[in-house]
Amino acid sequence: MDWKAIIKNVPLDAKPQLLLDQNALESNIVNIEKQANGKNIRLATKSIRSIPVLHKILSSSSTFKGLMCFTASEALFLVKHGFDDVLIGYPTFDKKSLQEIATLNLQGNTITCMVDSKEHIELLTKVQKENGGQFYTCIEMDMSNNWAGFHFGVRRSPLKSPKEVVQLAKFIDSQEGVFLKGLMGYEAQIAGVTDSNSEEKMRSNIIKRLKKKSIPTIAKRREQVHQLFQKNNMQIEFFNGGGTGSLQTTSQEKAVTEVTVGSGFFAPLLFDQYRDFQYEPALFFSLPIVRQPKKHIYTCLGGGYIGSGSIGEEKQPQPVYPSDSTLISLEGVGEVQTPIQTKVNLSIGDSVIFRAAKAGEICERFSEILVIDNGKWRQTYPTYRGEGECFL
């Protein structure tokens, strides 16, 4: 990106702004599709959070089918915007939204609730009996590894074995108005853990070895569930797995019918630290310089958009223009001001360009995205926040 030229062509205001490189986004769409290996790709809305961007990706290829969102209220919002085949990626106890979901499903929509326990299913059954309608469900099984007490993965589903998954599926089958639609096994330790950090080589090498050991056990577990379902004559419409960081391996599994991808479309900072793939950075933000406390130090307005997860410097945004600019380690990025160092001569009112560590989270801080195509501002997309929505 020729940021010097872009800054001249794009109307950057005296406030932080979110910028989308449409050429990079389109390149990422093409490259992600190439990795699908004939599987469907479901879009992770959590990592995108903009209706026009979701529409753009879905309309680009028949490979992209369906959405995975993160709350029941978001699912309703998406259906009202014309989307269908919405999978809620996490269990919900939002009874008001569930009532509406049951009604919409009966009317021909497809909104699927994530479950991993009888408690989840009993709630859906109770709502259905009281209000009518119907529910579709997806059972999530645990994909983490445990080797001699060492846990590699995240704490999500309590369902550890294929037998437990089948037992829960049979319980769903015994309920009226609640139907099993799919299975999900998300290997977060592969999809969401970086393994090529030049500043932490020892850790990266350990993670690489752990991933290599984990991948075949994950594939075996999903295949065992698939075979057990076939043995019991239990039908499902989809088996979901993976994420951007595991697309290459998950898409090769016979049991898996679809892979969820989100962050790869924007390719945030953390995705520079994966060994086996690289996508083009597509989402940036600009901060205006409002102070110059010292020569070569410039203080910008805003900037404290820290990524979620375990605490570490890698979760901070980083400046990318001017190219030699760096954060000041003792201050980092602040909610209301962020100082940077650079040898480039800048002025108050100029803009500094940053990348965020994670993808969709940054959209919570902005109402709109300025879309840049071939170095020029072409249009503006609203974020969820710009649509007046906040789901968590």
NORSUL-V487288 format. One line per field, one symbol per residue. phi: phi as a letter, one per 40 degrees, with the letter a starting at -180 (. if undefined). Layout:
BEGIN
phi = ???
END
This chain:
BEGIN
phi = .cccccdccbccccacbcbbccccdcccdcccccccfgccbccccdcbfadcccccccccacccbgbbbbacccdcdccccgcbfbbccbdbbcccccdcccccccchcbbbccbaacdcccccccccccbggabbbbccbcbcbbbfgccbibcbccccbdccccccccccccccgbbcbabbbbcdcbcbbcaacccbcccccccdcccdccdccccccccccdccccccfbbbcabcagadcbdcccccccccbabcbaccccfcddccbbccaabcdbbbabbccbabcadgbbbbcghccccchccacccccbcbadcccbccdcbgbbdbabcbbacccbbdhcbbbbbccbccdccccbcabccbbfgbcbabbccdcccgbacb
END
